[in-house]
Amino acid sequence: MNILYDILGVPFGYVMRFIYGLVQNYGIAIILFTIFSKVLLFPINYKTQKSSAKMQRLNPKLKALRKKYEKEPQKLQEAQMALYQEEGVNPGASCLPMFLQFFLLFGILAVVYKPLTHVLGYSGDIIDNAVKLVTDQFPDISSRFKGGDLREELYIMEAFKQDSSLFNVAGFNNGDVSNFLSHFKFLGIDLGKTPNIKDFSNIGLWSIPFISGILQLVMTVYSQIVNKKRNPDQPNMGCMNVMLYGMPIFSIWFAFNVPAGVGFYWACSSLVSLLIQIGLNRYFTPERIEKICEADNAKNRTKYANGKKSFSQRMMEAQNNAASANGSSSRNADTDKMSKKEKSEYESQRIKDARKRMAEKYGDDYSDNE
């Protein structure tokens, strides 16, 4: 797992180092870095929101299909995929942003956990020597070390604040570290410390997890209100609601177990995400979605006119092939029990299916009456 922090932390570290060099304040640098990350992901979020709006537009048609094929799940699935293909909708489009956000967090954690590496640019050898010094000279701090602990650099900074005169490590510039520590704050909050729910001595540090949780709760409630307004007939998904409302609790727990800089980023990220979500929901009005769908459908007709297949088409073909294979195997197993007439009809149908597949493969016209 640590290799993900190392790999993803490098590019984000360069960005954070550049931003910190401009503002000389770690808290402000996190705010600007959050905005940078959201701008980076905005095109994907835009496509996801557009896909969601297009899906909501299809709800009446999907409801009619579910009623029509209530007792035929296979045909319902095929009809739904055909509808998605016709309307140019990818039902799995929302997975990619969540996946990217997850990996983005590894980079953020690396930058906040390892500021000496990613902001000051210290090499691994310097960090290892500093860790060895802390282990020898600061037993109270070294007792909290664990193998592969990502917070080693934060422990180094804590030891440095206790007694900087003991630090005699080649390449470790005491002046640079002292200057950096003086800017490792936001509104008087030390972003390198981990909040403690039992310690009220620093209300700002203690409040970061709860601000993070409240912002996550606001996002959840807002999303639920918008979805209910757009999908009044949607059933109440109990399990999903538990997960959605569990996220604020998870955010609070998470922020109490990581340095305040990570919780601060989490809160900033939730706030910026909420603002983007509100803006996109106001942008994607039903009228604008109709125009977008018309334009997309015309574009798709041109794009796939040469025989190229869309994602939905490929999904439909895979499902149909699987269904055909299952159907063929089941019929083959029952041929011995068929009457002469049934066998004749079965063989005739197999020939028709084969001719149809060949016609589709080579782009020929085909009719069941041929």
N, C-alpha and C positions, 0 to 999 in steps of 0.2 A: 504493500500500500504506500510506503514512503516514497517509492520511485515516482508515483503520480505527483506527489507534492514537489519533488525535485524537478521533474520535467515541466509541469505546468507552471511552477513558480518562476522559472527563468524568464519567459516572455513577459509575464505580469510584473515581475520584479523590475525589468527595464522600464516599463511604463510607469510604475510607482516611483522609481528613482528619478525619472524625468519630471514627474509632477511635483514630487517633494522638493526637487532642486529649484522649482519655480516659486513655490509658496512657503517653503521652510516651516511647515507645520503639518504634523502627521495626521491630525484629525481632518483638516481641510483637504489634505491629499487623499484621504479615504473617500471624502464626499465627491471630489472631482473624479477619482478613479471609478466610483460607482456610476456616475453619469457616463463616463467613457464606456464602461461595460454594457450599460443599457443601450447606448447609441449603437454599439457593435452588434447587439442582438435585436435591434429594432426591426430590421427587414424581416427577420424570422417571426417576431411577434406580430408584425403587421399581417403576414401571410396566415398565421394561425388564427388571428382574430377574424380575418376575412373568411377563412374556411369555416369557422364557427358560425358566423353570420349566415353564410350560404347554407349550412346544415340546418339552422333554425328556419330558414325559408322553406326547406323541404319537409318540415314537420307534418303539415297537413297531408302531403302525398305519402309519407312514410306511415302515417296513421291509417290511411286508406289501404295500403298494402298489407299492414298487419291484420286488419279486419278481413281482407279478402283471402289471405292465405293463413288464417288462424290455425288450421290443422295441417298445414303443409310447410314445415320449417325449411325444407330444402328449396322449395319454390320461392318462399319468402326471401331467403338469402340471395337467390339469383336475381329476383326482382329488385331488391334493394341495391345490389351491385350494379345492375343495369341503370337504375335511376342515378346513382352516383356518377356513373360513366357519362350519362346523358347531360348531367348538370355540371360535370367537371369538378366534382367534389372528392377530396381525399379524406375519408373519415379518421385516418391516423395521423393527420397533420399536426396535432397538438403535442405529440410525443417528443418531437425533436427539440423544441425549446426547453422542455423539462430536462432532457438528457444533457443539453449544453449547459444549462444552469448548474446542474449537478457537478459537472467537470470544472466549471468556472469557479465553484466554491473551493475546490482543491487548490487552485492557484492563489485565491485570496487568502486561504488559511496559511499557505506557505509564506506569502509575503508578510503576513502579520506575525506568524510564529518565528520567522527568521529575518528580522529587520537588519541585522548586522551583515547578512549575506546579500540580501536583495536590495537594500537601500544604500548601505555604506560600501558594499562590494567586497567584503572580506572573503578570502579563500577558505576552503575547507580545512586546510592545514592550520591556519590562524585560529579558526573556531575550535578545532580539536585541542590545540595547545591551551586555549583559554578555558575550555572545559576541564582539562587536566589541572590547571591552576586552581579553579574553583573547587574541584574535588579535594585538592590538598589543603587549601587555605580557608575554605568556608564549609566546614562539616555540616552546619545547620541547613545550608542550602543544598549541598550535594546529597544529603540524605533523601531529598525529594526526587532526585534523578532516577529515571528508569531507562532500561535499555531501549535505544531508539526514540527517546522522548523528543517530540517536536519542539518542546518549550525550552530546550537547552540554551538557546540564545537569550531568551527572556530571563532565565536564571543567571546567565552571565551578566546581563544588564543590572539585575537586582544586586548581585554581589559587587559590581562596580560602584553602585550607589552607596553601598555600605562602607567600602574602603577602597577607593581608586588607587591609593598609594601602593597596594600590594600587586597591582597589575603590571607585570613586567614580561610581556609577550611580544616576540618579534612580529612587527607588522601591525600591532594593535595600537592605534593612535589614541592616547587617552584624551587629547583635546577634542578630536572629532567625536568621540563617543560621548563626552560630557556635553558638547553642543547639541548632539542629536537627542540625548535624554531630556534636555531642557525644552525641546520642541515635540516630544513624544506625548503630547497632551492635547485635550480639547475641552475648553471651558473649565480648566482646572482638573480634569479627569485624566488620570494616568491610564492610557490605553494599553499598557503592557501588563496591567494587573488583571487577575481573574476575580470577578465579583463573588462575594460570599453572602448568601442569603441571610446569615446570622449576624453580619457585620454592617451596622448602620452608620459607621463613622464617616463614610463618604457617600452621601445620598445620591450624588451624580453617578458614581460607579454602580451603586446598587440599583438605580432606576433604569439603566440601559436594558437589561433583560425584559423588564415589564413594558418599556416603550416599544421594544421589538415585538413582544407578544400582542400588544394593543393594536399596533399597525397591521399585523398579520390578521387579527380578528376583524378589523375594519375592511380589509381586502376581501375576506371570506363573506362577510355580511353583504357587502356591495355586490359581489359576484352572484350571490344567491338571489338578491332582489332583482338584478338585471335578468337572470335566467328565468325567474318566476314570471316576470313581466312579459318576456318574449315567448315563454313556453307555459302558458297557464294550464295546459292539459297534462304536463309532465308529472308522472307519479313521484311521490315523496320517497327519495332514495335514502333510507335510514342509514345503511352502512356507509354510503358515501358521505353523508352529512356528518357522521361521527368522525370520519377521517378529516374532513374539511375543518371542523371545529376543533379537532385535536391538534391541528398545526400551530395555533397560537400557544397552546400549552407546551408543545415540543419546542417552539422558538424560545420560550422563557427558560425551559430546562437547558436547552443548548447553550444559550447565552450565559448561563451561570457556570458553565463548564469549560469555557474557552476564554482567552484574554478579551478584555473589553473592546479592543480594536475590532475583533471579529463580530461581536454583538452589535457594535456601532455600525459596521458595514451592513449587517443583516437588517438593522432598522432603516438605514438609508436606502438599501435596496428595496425594501417593502414600500417605502414612501414613494420612490421614483416609479416603481412598478404600478402602484395604485394610480398615480397621476397619468401614466401612459395608458392604463386600462380605461380610465374615465374618458380620456381624449379619444381613444379609438372607438369606444362605444358610442360616443356622440357623433363621431365621423361616419360610422357605418349605419346610416339610417336605412329603413326599408327601401326608400326610393333610390338611394345610391347603390344599394346592393343589387336591385333589379338591373340597373344600368351596367354594373360591373359583371353580373352574370351574363347578360346579353353579349357584352364585349368578349368575355372569356370563352363563351360557347362558340362564337364566330371564329375566334382565334384557334380554338381546339379543332374545329372542323377543318380549317386550313392546315393545321399542324399535322393531323393524323390522316389527311387525305391520301398520302402516299403509302399507306399500309402500316405505318408506325403505330405501335399500340401503347395506350396509356396505362397507368398503374391499375386503374379499375378494370380495364380489359384483361390485363395479365392475371389479376386476381380471379376474375370470372372464369377464364380459361382453365386456370389451375383447379378451381373448384369443380368445374364441369368435367374435366379429365378424371379427377378423383372419383366423382360420382359415376362416370361412365365405367371406370375400372371396377368399382364396387358392384355396379349393376351387372357388368359382364361376368364377373367371377361368380356372382350369386346365380345368374341364369345358367352358366355352364354347369354349375353343380347340380341343377335341377332338370337338365335335359333328359336324363334317363327316366324321369317320372312323367314327362310330357306325352300327350297323345300325338298321333301323326299330324293332325291339323295344327296343333300348338307348335310342334317342331318346325313345320313349314312356315308358319307366321314368324317364329323366332329367327329362322335363317334369313327370311326376307328382310326382317328389320335390321339384322346385322349387316346385310349387304347395303341397305340404305344408309346406315350409320357410317359405314366405311366410305361410301361414295360422297357423303356429305363432308366428311373430314378431308378427303382428297380435294374436293371443290374449294373448301375454305383455305386449304394449304396453298393451292395454286391460283386462287383468286377467280375461279370459274363460278358461273351461275349454277344454282342447283334448286330443284323443286322436288318435293316428295312424290309428286304425280308422274315424274319421269320414269 
